[in-house]
């Protein structure tokens, strides 16, 4: 049903130039896309907002190229992934993700803020490919096949990045006082 709803909205945008229909797609996917960027940028809220906005602009301007070979969400995540890598390539090594302050919600407790900062610090130590795979799999709950489609990596490579990333995260968090609950 979800896929049909997306296709219906896409058709309205393409055929009737219905911007409100695209607005519904934005509202449906803005939180997951922004959350993806928050994790990829290790908590930089402003950068995440900018990248999410650029993703939706790109999606709107290239919507006619959507061929329904995968779901709309997979297509949109692919655009987001490309936006992130365009950003990374444009800044090269001149800037680090450490420069931004981690995003925190208003009213968050000191303990939850501390935990979130630890998670972002642990994500920073991952290679970008590992961070992307970890974020898409564990946070966005996407399948390995979908991640492979989004990143254009073979499924085996995605699995390798997940295994290495998970091990690095576990070691980092264990060294910083987090014990695994069994």
N, C-alpha and C positions, 0 to 999 in steps of 0.2 A: 504494500500500500504506500509506503514511504516513497518508493521509487516512482510510482505513478503520480503522486502528489508533486514531486519535484519536476517530472516531465510535463505535467500540466502547467505549472508555473513557468517553466522555460518556454513552452509553446506560446503562452500569453505574452511573454516578453518579446519573443522573436516575431510573432505574427502581428500582435496588436500594439507593439512598442509600449507595453504596460509596465511602467516603472514601479508601480505598487506591487506587482507580482514579483519583481526582482527584490523589492524591499522585504517581502515575506521570506525569500530565500536567504537574504542577509540576516534577518532576525533569527531564522532557524539555525544558521551555521556560524554566526558571529562568535558565540561563546566558545565552541570547540576550536575554531581557528585562532582566536585570541589566546586561549589556553595553550595551544600548541606553541605559539610564538613566545609566550611567557616562559615556557620550559626551554625552548631552544635558545632564548636570549638570557637564560638564567635569572629571570625575574625582572628584567628591564621593562616596566609597564609602558613607558612612553614609546619605546622602540616597538614593542609588541603591538600597540595601537596603530602606529604608523604602518608597520608591515601588514597588519590585517586590513587596513584601509586600502593599501596598494593592491592587496590580493583581490578584494572585491571590485575595485576599479578594473583590474585586469580581467577578472571573470566577466564583468559586464561588457567590456569592449570586445571580448573574444568569445562571447556566448554562442555565436553562430558556428564556431568550430567544435562545439560539443557534439560528439557523434554517438553518444549513448552506448559506447563499447564497454564502459564501466559505469558505475553509479555516479551521479552528480557529485556526491561527497568525495569520491576518490579523485575525480577530475579537479575539484576545488582544492583538495589537499595537495595535489600535484602542483597547482599554481602557487600555493602557499610555500611549498618546498622550494620551488624555483625562485620565488621572491626572497626567501631567506638566503639561498646561495648567491643570488645576485648581490644582496647586501654584503655578505661575507666577502665575496670577490672584490667588491668596490672599495671596501675598507682595508683589504689585505691584512698586513700584520701591524699597521700603524696604530691600531686601537685595540683594546681588549674588552671583553665582556665585563671585566671587573669594574669598569668605569661607572656603570649604572647602579643605582640602588635597587635592591630587590623590591618588587611590588608587594605590598601588604594591604589587606582589606582594612577598612575603618573598623575600629572596635576590636581588633584582634588582640588576644592576650599575648603577654611577653613570651610565654612558653611556645605558643603556636607560631609567633614570628621567628623565634629562635630556631624552631624545627624547620620552618620554611627556608630560612637562610642556610641551614645545614644541607637541605636537599639541593638548593641551587648551587652551593659550593661543591657538592659532590657531582652535580651535573657538569660543572665547569671543567672538571678534571677528565671528563670523557672526550674522546675524539668526536668531532662533529657528526660523523656517520653513526657512531654508537649512540650519541645523544638523540639523534633523529629517530633511530629505530626504537630505543627505549621509550621515548615520549609517545611515539605512535602506537606501540604495542601495549605498554603498561598504563599509560595515562589516557590515551584516546581509544584504547580497547579495539584496535584494528587487527585484522588477521595478518599473518605473515605474507600471504598472497597479495593482500591489498597494499601492504607496505612495499612489497617488491614492485607492484604496479606504480605506486606513487614515486618511489625513488629510482626506478629503473635498475635496481640491483637484482641479481638472481636470489631466489628464496634462500639458498644455502648461505649466501653472503649476509643476508638479513639475520639469519639464525646465528651466524658467527658473531656479528656485531652485538646481538642481544646477549649472547653468552658472555662475551668479554665485558660488555658494559655492565651487566648484572654483577659479575664477579668484582669489578672495580668499585661499583657502588657499595656492595656488601662490605668489602674490605675497608673502604673509607668510613662508612657509617659505624662499623665495628670499632675502628680506631678512635672514633669520636664519641664513644660511650653508648651507642645504640646496639642493644643485643637483640638478636632475632627471637621473636616470640614463637614458641613451638606449640 
